[in-house]
Amino acid sequence: MITGYKKKKLGHPSEKLSSDVTRAGWRNILFSEIISPVCIAILFIIAYAFLKSFPDPDGSQPPSAFVRIGIIALGPVVWNAAVLLTFFLLSLFMGPILEGCCVKFGSVMAGLAHILAMVGMIGFFEFLWFLESWDASHAVLGLITVIAIQRALYKILISVFLSREFKHDETNRAWWTGKWHGRGFGSHVMSQPAREFIVKIVELGLWTSDFCLGHFLLFMLTPALLIPYVDRLHATIWLRPSKQIRAPLYSMKQKRQRRWIVVKYGILYVIVVAIFVALIALLSKPILDHYELPSPTAQELEWADLQIVDLSEAQSIEGRIKLASKVRDAMTHTGFFYVVNHGYTMEQNKMSRMFDIADVPFVKVSSEEKKLYEGQPKKTGSYQGYKPRAYWHVDNGVRDQVENYNNTTKRSHPEALRPFLPEISEFAKFNHLNVLYPILQLLAIGLELPEDAFIAQHGFVAKGETYVRSEDDEEKSNNVWLKGHTGAFYKSISSKRGIKRKSDFGSITILWSQPISALQILSSDGTWRWVKHIDNALVINAGDCLEFLSGGFYKATIHRVVQPPPDQRQHNRLGIFYFSIPDDDVKLDPLLNSPVLRRLGVNDRFKRHNVDSVTVEVWRKARTAAYGQSTLVMGKENSVEEEVINGVLVKHYK
């Protein structure tokens, strides 16, 4: 070893050989074997801690990065120590007894210990893979940090405790066989087990690391093995081909033996590669049934003419200014627009996966379990959890046929949905940061406000009610559907009755376009027009909160969901929505520092009704509790029912 050699002290020959090196200087050992590995480990710990300092995709603050990486890095070391201590006691008591009949006792003990060490190493890696929610970039950085920490620890142990080594294998044999007497240790027979314990901890740690790394490199060579004659590629660089060594001649028996060796180790290699792929790929994402989206309608409907916003153009200031004009025009006229090039491509197949997940709370959860997770909108003013069918009153005693599940981070979830929560959280984060924030920037620019004016009111981790929602609308009970509305979250319509509609009560609603044609918007000429499905597009509309904050400049859109065309009525309508609501403590006062609003002479809607402005929390709870439960009064306008919420008149159109 680099730190020296053991002299002749214990009565066992250990002379210096020509290949031995003298003991290294303590400064060299200190800087190269202790300080340098420790600094590298600290560097990677800082990098990992910085990465984990950001909130998780579900908005919660992750556990301490130091605790997590400490458990993963030191866990295998503690595991190896426990295995070694157990096997030491077993060999100590059983080795002398079994030595006579079991010649390979020591080898068997050593083999089992190394297998268990490998199991521990793989187990802690899988635990890290799980903790990082199958995020490859986080897991790789975590793994590099673990390797750096373990390397520093082993270097310190070697430098401090294993500065000199015997030139024989007696301590190793004694450890696995349990026979320490008579091996030439002299008075050190009592201390050598403790030293060998440290040696074995380091040996198992380095062996498992080398084993994993060696096989990983071997697996990376697999594609090259499939190239014909790749093993002869080196012959092209020989300088004297005429001097090539010809292949030896083998007998038939030797050929069969060599062929059997190839087959045997080839099968073993395939099995090991399969295990490696299983540990990485099969555990990366939970498996679930595929939800087959239906085909778009073949009928010619009266489609709404909506703006299409290419969000990729919002990367530059010039692009945002250009898009802001288009978004402002859409939000002040139709109140709806499409978003394309939002970040998820068709090739990623991301939305197909999300629709598969969205179907889980409806088809994989029993009715009994659903009752455990039912929300209480009227009592709590929140749409968290399940809303069962027939909860909302439609008209003349008819109740809705809409079942939906609102996924939030504030409560537990059905067991069938829990494996997919990391993916749902990642999806929610994408909607909030990659879609909502750019849209809020464009809306702020449209009011000649700083770009972050609305973003500051829509924190991803702030207290509020922004969440992903999955919706499953089924055409049952004689085609009775939910009346449309302008404030609550679930939108359907009866084919036989007038439909009440309102705007969503949040700020921005993001609907991931799906093929079932059911969504309609009320055009400026009073005509209901259909919203057409566009593959991998988003349908964006404004809600009450944005109307309040913009002083009515951006109007909450009147829309409804109606019965689909005849060629789609046999299908369930599964929808994925992201409802954005400002932080609970935001007051719904217009941003009167906007030059646009000042030029238009916009005032506070609440002030017009001679009531004090309310916070988002008060407004959303009141709207949620009232929808489908309160008694409505016919208004002055034809086919309009009204109610007053927090002093503000809310209209329900038939």
BELBEL-V266948 format. One record per residue. N is the residue number from 1. RES is the residue in one letter. PHI is phi in whole degrees, -180 to 180 (999 if undefined). PSI is psi in whole degrees, 0 to 359 (NA if undefined). D_CENTER is the distance of its C-alpha to the mean C-alpha in Angstrom with 2 decimals. Layout:
BEGIN
<<N | RES | PHI | PSI | D_CENTER> <N | RES | PHI | PSI | D_CENTER>>
END
This chain:
BEGIN
<<1 | M | 999 | 163 | 45.45> <2 | I | -70 | 345 | 45.43> <3 | T | -95 | 3 | 46.62> <4 | G | 131 | 197 | 49.91> <5 | Y | -143 | 156 | 51.65> <6 | K | -84 | 127 | 53.21> <7 | K | -84 | 174 | 57.00> <8 | K | -79 | 94 | 59.54> <9 | K | -124 | 334 | 59.39> <10 | L | -107 | 19 | 58.82> <11 | G | 80 | 9 | 61.57> <12 | H | -116 | 134 | 59.33> <13 | P | -58 | 132 | 59.85> <14 | S | -154 | 54 | 57.27> <15 | E | -73 | 158 | 59.18> <16 | K | -73 | 132 | 57.72> <17 | L | -106 | 168 | 57.23> <18 | S | -63 | 335 | 57.27> <19 | S | -83 | 349 | 53.51> <20 | D | -72 | 153 | 52.81> <21 | V | -119 | 153 | 51.88> <22 | T | -73 | 162 | 53.05> <23 | R | -61 | 136 | 50.86> <24 | A | -72 | 153 | 48.66> <25 | G | -65 | 150 | 49.39> <26 | W | -65 | 331 | 47.49> <27 | R | -67 | 318 | 46.32> <28 | N | -62 | 317 | 44.79> <29 | I | -64 | 315 | 43.04> <30 | L | -60 | 312 | 41.83> <31 | F | -80 | 319 | 40.34> <32 | S | -85 | 329 | 39.11> <33 | E | -104 | 347 | 38.02> <34 | I | -124 | 298 | 36.85> <35 | I | -64 | 313 | 36.31> <36 | S | -62 | 310 | 34.65> <37 | P | -62 | 323 | 31.97> <38 | V | -65 | 318 | 31.31> <39 | C | -64 | 319 | 30.91> <40 | I | -63 | 318 | 28.46> <41 | A | -63 | 317 | 26.39> <42 | I | -62 | 321 | 26.55> <43 | L | -61 | 314 | 25.50> <44 | F | -73 | 328 | 22.25> <45 | I | -64 | 318 | 21.66> <46 | I | -63 | 317 | 22.12> <47 | A | -63 | 317 | 19.72> <48 | Y | -68 | 318 | 16.94> <49 | A | -63 | 322 | 17.93> <50 | F | -64 | 317 | 17.87> <51 | L | -62 | 320 | 14.32> <52 | K | -86 | 2 | 13.28> <53 | S | -76 | 343 | 15.74> <54 | F | -81 | 151 | 13.52> <55 | P | -62 | 152 | 11.93> <56 | D | -67 | 164 | 8.43> <57 | P | -57 | 333 | 6.65> <58 | D | -84 | 4 | 8.77> <59 | G | 92 | 350 | 11.69> <60 | S | -84 | 153 | 12.71> <61 | Q | -79 | 127 | 14.09> <62 | P | -68 | 157 | 12.63> <63 | P | -61 | 167 | 15.40> <64 | S | -55 | 128 | 17.87> <65 | A | -65 | 327 | 16.81> <66 | F | -68 | 320 | 20.37> <67 | V | -66 | 315 | 20.24> <68 | R | -62 | 309 | 17.07> <69 | I | -71 | 331 | 18.45> <70 | G | -66 | 319 | 21.88> <71 | I | -66 | 316 | 21.08> <72 | I | -69 | 324 | 19.46> <73 | A | -78 | 316 | 22.35> <74 | L | -90 | 344 | 25.21> <75 | G | -57 | 309 | 24.13> <76 | P | -62 | 327 | 25.47> <77 | V | -66 | 315 | 28.60> <78 | V | -66 | 320 | 29.30> <79 | W | -61 | 314 | 28.65> <80 | N | -62 | 320 | 31.11> <81 | A | -63 | 319 | 33.58> <82 | A | -66 | 318 | 33.52> <83 | V | -63 | 314 | 34.02> <84 | L | -65 | 319 | 36.83> <85 | L | -65 | 320 | 38.53> <86 | T | -63 | 314 | 38.51> <87 | F | -70 | 330 | 39.92> <88 | F | -64 | 315 | 42.44> <89 | L | -67 | 321 | 43.84> <90 | L | -64 | 315 | 43.95> <91 | S | -69 | 326 | 45.77> <92 | L | -64 | 321 | 48.05> <93 | F | -94 | 330 | 49.34> <94 | M | -102 | 335 | 49.09> <95 | G | -58 | 306 | 49.69> <96 | P | -60 | 331 | 53.42> <97 | I | -76 | 318 | 53.98> <98 | L | -91 | 354 | 52.19> <99 | E | -60 | 325 | 53.23> <100 | G | -70 | 323 | 56.40> <101 | C | -99 | 339 | 54.92> <102 | C | -120 | 91 | 51.45> <103 | V | -65 | 326 | 51.96> <104 | K | -92 | 20 | 48.27> <105 | F | -57 | 312 | 47.10> <106 | G | -63 | 319 | 45.82> <107 | S | -66 | 320 | 44.02> <108 | V | -64 | 317 | 42.33> <109 | M | -62 | 317 | 41.18> <110 | A | -65 | 317 | 39.83> <111 | G | -63 | 316 | 38.02> <112 | L | -63 | 319 | 36.38> <113 | A | -63 | 319 | 35.30> <114 | H | -68 | 324 | 33.69> <115 | I | -64 | 315 | 31.86> <116 | L | -65 | 323 | 30.51> <117 | A | -62 | 320 | 29.51> <118 | M | -66 | 318 | 27.51> <119 | V | -60 | 318 | 25.86> <120 | G | -63 | 317 | 24.94> <121 | M | -62 | 313 | 23.52> <122 | I | -66 | 321 | 21.32> <123 | G | -62 | 317 | 20.34> <124 | F | -71 | 329 | 19.19> <125 | F | -66 | 316 | 17.24> <126 | E | -63 | 324 | 15.41> <127 | F | -63 | 318 | 14.89> <128 | L | -63 | 316 | 13.40> <129 | W | -57 | 320 | 11.14> <130 | F | -71 | 314 | 10.03> <131 | L | -61 | 328 | 9.97> <132 | E | -87 | 13 | 7.73> <133 | S | 54 | 37 | 5.02> <134 | W | 60 | 31 | 6.59> <135 | D | -90 | 111 | 6.28> <136 | A | -62 | 318 | 9.97> <137 | S | -65 | 317 | 11.29> <138 | H | -66 | 319 | 10.46> <139 | A | -66 | 320 | 11.68> <140 | V | -66 | 315 | 14.71> <141 | L | -63 | 320 | 15.72> <142 | G | -62 | 320 | 15.47> <143 | L | -67 | 318 | 17.57> <144 | I | -62 | 320 | 20.06> <145 | T | -64 | 319 | 20.45> <146 | V | -62 | 315 | 21.14> <147 | I | -62 | 318 | 23.69> <148 | A | -64 | 319 | 25.35> <149 | I | -67 | 313 | 25.74> <150 | Q | -65 | 321 | 27.16> <151 | R | -62 | 315 | 29.43> <152 | A | -63 | 318 | 30.83> <153 | L | -63 | 314 | 31.46> <154 | Y | -66 | 322 | 33.24> <155 | K | -62 | 318 | 35.28> <156 | I | -66 | 316 | 36.46> <157 | L | -61 | 317 | 37.43> <158 | I | -65 | 316 | 39.33> <159 | S | -68 | 322 | 41.11> <160 | V | -87 | 315 | 42.14> <161 | F | -104 | 337 | 42.86> <162 | L | -119 | 46 | 43.43> <163 | S | -68 | 335 | 45.69> <164 | R | -135 | 153 | 48.17> <165 | E | -134 | 145 | 48.00> <166 | F | -70 | 155 | 50.58> <167 | K | -98 | 27 | 51.71> <168 | H | -139 | 173 | 51.65> <169 | D | -109 | 22 | 49.17> <170 | E | -68 | 320 | 50.92> <171 | T | -66 | 323 | 48.31> <172 | N | -64 | 314 | 45.60> <173 | R | -65 | 320 | 47.87> <174 | A | -62 | 321 | 48.89> <175 | W | -63 | 315 | 45.32> <176 | W | -83 | 333 | 44.50> <177 | T | -93 | 340 | 47.98> <178 | G | 82 | 4 | 48.73> <179 | K | -103 | 102 | 52.16> <180 | W | -101 | 337 | 52.66> <181 | H | -76 | 142 | 56.42> <182 | G | 79 | 19 | 58.63> <183 | R | -107 | 12 | 56.17> <184 | G | 82 | 23 | 57.96> <185 | F | -86 | 345 | 55.81> <186 | G | 60 | 225 | 58.82> <187 | S | -71 | 348 | 58.12> <188 | H | -87 | 7 | 54.47> <189 | V | -64 | 336 | 53.74> <190 | M | -85 | 330 | 52.24> <191 | S | -91 | 334 | 50.03> <192 | Q | -62 | 324 | 48.79> <193 | P | -58 | 320 | 46.39> <194 | A | -64 | 317 | 44.49> <195 | R | -66 | 318 | 44.34> <196 | E | -67 | 331 | 43.35> <197 | F | -61 | 316 | 40.53> <198 | I | -67 | 319 | 38.99> <199 | V | -57 | 315 | 39.80> <200 | K | -68 | 324 | 38.00> <201 | I | -60 | 315 | 34.82> <202 | V | -67 | 317 | 34.75> <203 | E | -61 | 314 | 35.76> <204 | L | -65 | 320 | 33.07> <205 | G | -63 | 314 | 30.35> <206 | L | -69 | 322 | 31.66> <207 | W | -65 | 314 | 32.35> <208 | T | -64 | 321 | 28.86> <209 | S | -64 | 313 | 27.40> <210 | D | -65 | 322 | 30.03> <211 | F | -62 | 312 | 29.55> <212 | C | -65 | 314 | 25.81> <213 | L | -64 | 317 | 26.41> <214 | G | -61 | 316 | 29.48> <215 | H | -70 | 325 | 27.89> <216 | F | -61 | 315 | 24.94> <217 | L | -64 | 323 | 27.61> <218 | L | -64 | 319 | 29.54> <219 | F | -65 | 326 | 26.70> <220 | M | -67 | 340 | 26.36> <221 | L | -86 | 355 | 30.04> <222 | T | -56 | 313 | 29.65> <223 | P | -57 | 323 | 29.81> <224 | A | -66 | 330 | 32.99> <225 | L | -67 | 340 | 34.56> <226 | L | -83 | 353 | 34.55> <227 | I | -82 | 125 | 36.84> <228 | P | -60 | 138 | 40.46> <229 | Y | 59 | 23 | 42.79> <230 | V | -65 | 336 | 40.15> <231 | D | -71 | 348 | 41.85> <232 | R | -105 | 8 | 44.96> <233 | L | -62 | 328 | 43.38> <234 | H | -65 | 340 | 44.77> <235 | A | -67 | 338 | 48.27> <236 | T | -70 | 344 | 48.05> <237 | I | -105 | 7 | 48.34> <238 | W | -71 | 139 | 51.36> <239 | L | -80 | 330 | 54.34> <240 | R | -129 | 80 | 57.02> <241 | P | -55 | 331 | 55.95> <242 | S | -65 | 341 | 59.47> <243 | K | -98 | 15 | 58.83> <244 | Q | -60 | 144 | 55.76> <245 | I | -82 | 121 | 55.79> <246 | R | -73 | 148 | 56.33> <247 | A | -62 | 139 | 54.29> <248 | P | -68 | 158 | 56.15> <249 | L | -92 | 130 | 57.84> <250 | Y | -115 | 149 | 56.53> <251 | S | -76 | 168 | 58.34> <252 | M | -60 | 321 | 57.04> <253 | K | -65 | 316 | 56.03> <254 | Q | -64 | 321 | 54.12> <255 | K | -63 | 317 | 52.34> <256 | R | -63 | 317 | 51.28> <257 | Q | -62 | 316 | 50.05> <258 | R | -66 | 322 | 48.04> <259 | R | -65 | 319 | 46.64> <260 | W | -66 | 323 | 45.63> <261 | I | -62 | 316 | 43.88> <262 | V | -62 | 314 | 41.85> <263 | V | -64 | 315 | 40.95> <264 | K | -62 | 309 | 40.14> <265 | Y | -77 | 337 | 37.86> <266 | G | -65 | 316 | 36.39> <267 | I | -63 | 316 | 35.26> <268 | L | -60 | 319 | 33.93> <269 | Y | -63 | 317 | 32.01> <270 | V | -63 | 319 | 30.41> <271 | I | -64 | 315 | 29.46> <272 | V | -64 | 318 | 27.90> <273 | V | -63 | 319 | 25.92> <274 | A | -62 | 319 | 24.74> <275 | I | -63 | 318 | 23.61> <276 | F | -61 | 314 | 21.76> <277 | V | -64 | 321 | 19.95> <278 | A | -63 | 318 | 19.20> <279 | L | -65 | 330 | 17.73> <280 | I | -95 | 309 | 15.32> <281 | A | -85 | 310 | 14.81> <282 | L | -67 | 334 | 15.51> <283 | L | -94 | 2 | 13.17> <284 | S | -73 | 320 | 10.17> <285 | K | -139 | 136 | 9.49> <286 | P | -62 | 146 | 11.67> <287 | I | -89 | 140 | 14.72> <288 | L | -147 | 166 | 16.09> <289 | D | -70 | 148 | 19.14> <290 | H | -85 | 133 | 19.34> <291 | Y | -94 | 117 | 20.45> <292 | E | -88 | 114 | 23.23> <293 | L | -71 | 138 | 23.73> <294 | P | -71 | 168 | 27.48> <295 | S | -77 | 151 | 29.60> <296 | P | -61 | 158 | 30.58> <297 | T | -65 | 145 | 33.95> <298 | A | -93 | 356 | 37.03> <299 | Q | -79 | 149 | 39.08> <300 | E | -87 | 110 | 40.22> <301 | L | -108 | 166 | 39.09> <302 | E | -84 | 96 | 39.90> <303 | W | -83 | 145 | 36.75> <304 | A | -76 | 142 | 35.94> <305 | D | -92 | 99 | 36.24> <306 | L | -111 | 148 | 33.07> <307 | Q | -68 | 147 | 32.15> <308 | I | -114 | 118 | 29.41> <309 | V | -103 | 120 | 27.53> <310 | D | -87 | 103 | 26.05> <311 | L | -70 | 342 | 23.30> <312 | S | -66 | 338 | 23.38> <313 | E | -76 | 349 | 26.80> <314 | A | -82 | 8 | 25.48> <315 | Q | -73 | 335 | 24.65> <316 | S | -114 | 161 | 28.26> <317 | I | -63 | 317 | 30.58> <318 | E | -62 | 319 | 33.00> <319 | G | -65 | 321 | 30.41> <320 | R | -67 | 321 | 29.28> <321 | I | -63 | 318 | 32.94> <322 | K | -64 | 315 | 33.59> <323 | L | -71 | 329 | 30.66> <324 | A | -60 | 321 | 31.53> <325 | S | -63 | 319 | 34.90> <326 | K | -68 | 317 | 33.45> <327 | V | -67 | 319 | 30.95> <328 | R | -61 | 319 | 33.77> <329 | D | -63 | 318 | 36.04> <330 | A | -66 | 318 | 33.57> <331 | M | -75 | 340 | 32.83> <332 | T | -97 | 355 | 36.54> <333 | H | -117 | 286 | 37.67> <334 | T | -87 | 331 | 35.38> <335 | G | 80 | 0 | 32.48> <336 | F | -129 | 151 | 30.07> <337 | F | -159 | 161 | 28.75> <338 | Y | -93 | 152 | 26.36> <339 | V | -123 | 129 | 23.64> <340 | V | -125 | 167 | 23.08> <341 | N | 52 | 52 | 21.43> <342 | H | -88 | 348 | 18.56> <343 | G | 132 | 330 | 16.16> <344 | Y | -95 | 125 | 14.94> <345 | T | -97 | 163 | 17.72> <346 | M | -63 | 326 | 19.29> <347 | E | -67 | 332 | 18.91> <348 | Q | -69 | 338 | 15.10> <349 | N | 60 | 26 | 15.60> <350 | K | -67 | 316 | 12.50> <351 | M | -70 | 328 | 14.61> <352 | S | -60 | 319 | 16.15> <353 | R | -65 | 319 | 12.95> <354 | M | -69 | 325 | 12.32> <355 | F | -68 | 326 | 15.99> <356 | D | -60 | 316 | 15.70> <357 | I | -69 | 320 | 13.22> <358 | A | -62 | 334 | 15.49> <359 | D | -79 | 342 | 18.40> <360 | V | -60 | 310 | 17.26> <361 | P | -65 | 349 | 18.55> <362 | F | -102 | 325 | 21.84> <363 | V | -105 | 345 | 22.72> <364 | K | -110 | 3 | 21.11> <365 | V | -120 | 130 | 22.24> <366 | S | -72 | 162 | 25.94> <367 | S | -62 | 323 | 28.14> <368 | E | -65 | 318 | 28.82> <369 | E | -70 | 327 | 25.21> <370 | K | -60 | 323 | 24.71> <371 | K | -63 | 330 | 27.61> <372 | L | -69 | 337 | 25.90> <373 | Y | -115 | 20 | 23.13> <374 | E | -70 | 140 | 25.51> <375 | G | -82 | 167 | 25.49> <376 | Q | -128 | 72 | 28.76> <377 | P | -57 | 317 | 28.91> <378 | K | -67 | 327 | 32.64> <379 | K | -84 | 318 | 32.51> <380 | T | -102 | 343 | 29.41> <381 | G | 70 | 29 | 29.17> <382 | S | -142 | 142 | 25.49> <383 | Y | -97 | 49 | 23.76> <384 | Q | -93 | 134 | 21.21> <385 | G | 92 | 203 | 20.88> <386 | Y | -82 | 142 | 23.11> <387 | K | -112 | 114 | 26.10> <388 | P | -73 | 165 | 28.53> <389 | R | -65 | 156 | 30.98> <390 | A | 66 | 21 | 34.33> <391 | Y | -81 | 322 | 33.11> <392 | W | -93 | 142 | 34.29> <393 | H | -84 | 129 | 37.94> <394 | V | -92 | 293 | 38.54> <395 | D | -172 | 138 | 42.30> <396 | N | 52 | 43 | 45.52> <397 | G | 85 | 353 | 43.87> <398 | V | -82 | 138 | 41.20> <399 | R | -116 | 164 | 37.65> <400 | D | -72 | 163 | 34.31> <401 | Q | -122 | 39 | 32.60> <402 | V | -110 | 128 | 29.03> <403 | E | -116 | 132 | 26.30> <404 | N | -146 | 161 | 22.93> <405 | Y | -129 | 124 | 19.94> <406 | N | -101 | 117 | 18.49> <407 | N | -92 | 118 | 15.01> <408 | T | -130 | 170 | 15.06> <409 | T | -94 | 4 | 13.84> <410 | K | -96 | 2 | 17.50> <411 | R | -150 | 168 | 18.12> <412 | S | -79 | 170 | 17.28> <413 | H | -132 | 161 | 16.42> <414 | P | -58 | 150 | 18.15> <415 | E | -59 | 322 | 17.54> <416 | A | -65 | 336 | 16.76> <417 | L | -91 | 340 | 13.79> <418 | R | -60 | 321 | 12.23> <419 | P | -62 | 341 | 10.55> <420 | F | -102 | 4 | 8.53> <421 | L | -60 | 320 | 7.67> <422 | P | -59 | 321 | 3.97> <423 | E | -70 | 323 | 4.43> <424 | I | -65 | 319 | 7.26> <425 | S | -65 | 319 | 6.25> <426 | E | -63 | 320 | 4.75> <427 | F | -65 | 318 | 7.96> <428 | A | -63 | 317 | 9.97> <429 | K | -63 | 320 | 9.54> <430 | F | -62 | 314 | 10.59> <431 | N | -60 | 319 | 13.43> <432 | H | -74 | 312 | 14.59> <433 | L | -87 | 324 | 14.70> <434 | N | -97 | 343 | 15.34> <435 | V | -118 | 304 | 17.50> <436 | L | -62 | 310 | 18.94> <437 | Y | -60 | 314 | 19.92> <438 | P | -60 | 323 | 21.80> <439 | I | -66 | 317 | 23.54> <440 | L | -63 | 325 | 24.57> <441 | Q | -61 | 315 | 25.91> <442 | L | -65 | 322 | 28.00> <443 | L | -66 | 321 | 29.29> <444 | A | -66 | 317 | 30.33> <445 | I | -61 | 323 | 32.11> <446 | G | -63 | 335 | 33.87> <447 | L | -98 | 8 | 35.35> <448 | E | 59 | 38 | 36.24> <449 | L | -105 | 164 | 34.04> <450 | P | -56 | 147 | 31.91> <451 | E | -59 | 332 | 28.61> <452 | D | -95 | 15 | 26.64> <453 | A | -61 | 313 | 28.96> <454 | F | -83 | 329 | 26.63> <455 | I | -60 | 321 | 23.40> <456 | A | -62 | 339 | 24.93> <457 | Q | -97 | 0 | 25.18> <458 | H | -129 | 64 | 21.60> <459 | G | -68 | 142 | 19.51> <460 | F | -72 | 328 | 15.78> <461 | V | -110 | 5 | 16.20> <462 | A | -75 | 166 | 19.84> <463 | K | -70 | 125 | 21.48> <464 | G | -180 | 199 | 21.52> <465 | E | -133 | 27 | 20.56> <466 | T | -74 | 132 | 18.18> <467 | Y | -162 | 167 | 15.76> <468 | V | -85 | 143 | 14.58> <469 | R | -129 | 139 | 17.27> <470 | S | -107 | 136 | 17.91> <471 | E | -127 | 134 | 21.67> <472 | D | -127 | 99 | 23.91> <473 | D | -98 | 122 | 27.51> <474 | E | -115 | 136 | 30.10> <475 | E | -86 | 99 | 33.65> <476 | K | -143 | 183 | 35.74> <477 | S | 51 | 59 | 38.68> <478 | N | 58 | 42 | 41.05> <479 | N | 61 | 29 | 38.65> <480 | V | -85 | 123 | 38.16> <481 | W | -120 | 167 | 35.16> <482 | L | -72 | 143 | 33.98> <483 | K | -70 | 146 | 35.79> <484 | G | -72 | 167 | 33.98> <485 | H | -162 | 173 | 33.71> <486 | T | -118 | 33 | 32.89> <487 | G | -161 | 328 | 30.76> <488 | A | -92 | 185 | 28.81> <489 | F | -97 | 345 | 25.69> <490 | Y | -120 | 129 | 26.96> <491 | K | -129 | 118 | 29.36> <492 | S | -152 | 178 | 31.74> <493 | I | -148 | 152 | 35.49> <494 | S | -87 | 141 | 38.49> <495 | S | -79 | 354 | 40.55> <496 | K | -115 | 348 | 43.68> <497 | R | -130 | 159 | 43.42> <498 | G | -64 | 149 | 42.89> <499 | I | -115 | 129 | 39.38> <500 | K | -81 | 140 | 38.56> <501 | R | -141 | 153 | 35.90> <502 | K | -145 | 185 | 34.51> <503 | S | -97 | 160 | 31.85> <504 | D | -66 | 146 | 28.38> <505 | F | -90 | 0 | 28.80> <506 | G | -85 | 210 | 25.83> <507 | S | -106 | 306 | 25.86> <508 | I | -132 | 134 | 23.80> <509 | T | -111 | 130 | 22.52> <510 | I | -111 | 115 | 20.19> <511 | L | -108 | 124 | 20.87> <512 | W | -81 | 114 | 19.19> <513 | S | -55 | 133 | 22.42> <514 | Q | -133 | 159 | 23.27> <515 | P | -70 | 336 | 26.62> <516 | I | -68 | 118 | 28.39> <517 | S | -81 | 114 | 30.89> <518 | A | -150 | 334 | 31.34> <519 | L | -79 | 131 | 30.53> <520 | Q | -128 | 150 | 33.69> <521 | I | -123 | 151 | 34.58> <522 | L | -88 | 112 | 37.99> <523 | S | -75 | 167 | 39.59> <524 | S | -64 | 337 | 42.10> <525 | D | -89 | 8 | 44.95> <526 | G | 84 | 10 | 43.96> <527 | T | -99 | 137 | 42.68> <528 | W | -83 | 127 | 39.50> <529 | R | -125 | 148 | 37.64> <530 | W | -81 | 149 | 34.71> <531 | V | -96 | 120 | 31.39> <532 | K | -81 | 145 | 30.93> <533 | H | -77 | 133 | 27.79> <534 | I | -125 | 126 | 26.50> <535 | D | -56 | 132 | 23.94> <536 | N | 59 | 27 | 20.56> <537 | A | -108 | 163 | 22.11> <538 | L | -114 | 143 | 21.38> <539 | V | -107 | 122 | 24.19> <540 | I | -113 | 136 | 24.58> <541 | N | -144 | 160 | 27.09> <542 | A | -95 | 156 | 28.29> <543 | G | -123 | 186 | 28.84> <544 | D | -58 | 315 | 31.34> <545 | C | -62 | 320 | 29.77> <546 | L | -67 | 324 | 29.82> <547 | E | -64 | 317 | 33.40> <548 | F | -61 | 310 | 34.39> <549 | L | -66 | 333 | 32.91> <550 | S | -97 | 9 | 34.55> <551 | G | 63 | 28 | 37.82> <552 | G | 88 | 358 | 37.71> <553 | F | -64 | 314 | 37.36> <554 | Y | -98 | 114 | 34.09> <555 | K | -92 | 140 | 34.93> <556 | A | -64 | 132 | 32.74> <557 | T | -84 | 137 | 32.88> <558 | I | -88 | 122 | 34.83> <559 | H | -150 | 169 | 33.17> <560 | R | -154 | 165 | 33.08> <561 | V | -118 | 124 | 31.70> <562 | V | -112 | 177 | 34.56> <563 | Q | -65 | 134 | 35.31> <564 | P | -64 | 167 | 34.13> <565 | P | -60 | 160 | 36.83> <566 | P | -55 | 325 | 38.72> <567 | D | -77 | 1 | 36.96> <568 | Q | -125 | 2 | 33.54> <569 | R | -72 | 346 | 34.71> <570 | Q | -84 | 356 | 34.04> <571 | H | -104 | 149 | 30.25> <572 | N | -75 | 150 | 27.82> <573 | R | -103 | 107 | 26.13> <574 | L | -104 | 121 | 22.38> <575 | G | -125 | 151 | 20.89> <576 | I | -122 | 122 | 17.63> <577 | F | -124 | 151 | 18.41> <578 | Y | -124 | 112 | 17.01> <579 | F | -97 | 120 | 19.77> <580 | S | -101 | 125 | 20.25> <581 | I | -128 | 136 | 22.72> <582 | P | -59 | 164 | 24.13> <583 | D | -57 | 148 | 23.84> <584 | D | -57 | 327 | 26.06> <585 | D | -87 | 3 | 28.67> <586 | V | -75 | 131 | 29.32> <587 | K | -84 | 137 | 32.86> <588 | L | -83 | 54 | 33.35> <589 | D | -98 | 143 | 36.06> <590 | P | -66 | 148 | 36.45> <591 | L | -81 | 82 | 35.76> <592 | L | -74 | 358 | 39.46> <593 | N | -78 | 0 | 39.07> <594 | S | -75 | 124 | 38.23> <595 | P | -58 | 325 | 41.31> <596 | V | -64 | 313 | 40.68> <597 | L | -67 | 323 | 40.83> <598 | R | -66 | 320 | 43.85> <599 | R | -65 | 328 | 45.68> <600 | L | -86 | 352 | 45.09> <601 | G | 68 | 37 | 46.24> <602 | V | -74 | 140 | 43.18> <603 | N | -126 | 180 | 43.34> <604 | D | -77 | 128 | 41.29> <605 | R | -63 | 323 | 40.92> <606 | F | -66 | 321 | 41.19> <607 | K | -64 | 327 | 44.33> <608 | R | -64 | 333 | 45.84> <609 | H | -96 | 9 | 45.63> <610 | N | 57 | 40 | 47.09> <611 | V | -129 | 158 | 44.18> <612 | D | -73 | 145 | 42.03> <613 | S | -67 | 153 | 38.61> <614 | V | -118 | 166 | 35.73> <615 | T | -84 | 166 | 32.24> <616 | V | -60 | 319 | 29.17> <617 | E | -59 | 314 | 28.66> <618 | V | -64 | 318 | 32.23> <619 | W | -67 | 312 | 32.07> <620 | R | -66 | 322 | 28.92> <621 | K | -67 | 320 | 30.10> <622 | A | -66 | 316 | 33.52> <623 | R | -67 | 318 | 32.37> <624 | T | -64 | 315 | 29.99> <625 | A | -66 | 328 | 32.68> <626 | A | -83 | 329 | 35.36> <627 | Y | -65 | 128 | 33.87> <628 | G | 74 | 3 | 35.41> <629 | Q | -126 | 334 | 37.28> <630 | S | -86 | 162 | 39.82> <631 | T | -89 | 126 | 43.22> <632 | L | -99 | 151 | 43.63> <633 | V | -116 | 137 | 46.93> <634 | M | -63 | 133 | 48.32> <635 | G | -93 | 186 | 48.48> <636 | K | -74 | 328 | 51.13> <637 | E | -76 | 153 | 49.31> <638 | N | -67 | 134 | 49.63> <639 | S | 59 | 37 | 46.90> <640 | V | -126 | 127 | 45.03> <641 | E | -108 | 151 | 44.23> <642 | E | -132 | 155 | 43.48> <643 | E | -149 | 158 | 42.15> <644 | V | -113 | 124 | 42.01> <645 | I | -123 | 120 | 38.90> <646 | N | 52 | 39 | 39.34> <647 | G | 83 | 358 | 42.42> <648 | V | -107 | 132 | 40.81> <649 | L | -76 | 124 | 42.11> <650 | V | -115 | 127 | 39.45> <651 | K | -103 | 140 | 40.66> <652 | H | -117 | 117 | 39.69> <653 | Y | -92 | 141 | 41.04> <654 | K | -90 | NA | 42.27>>
END
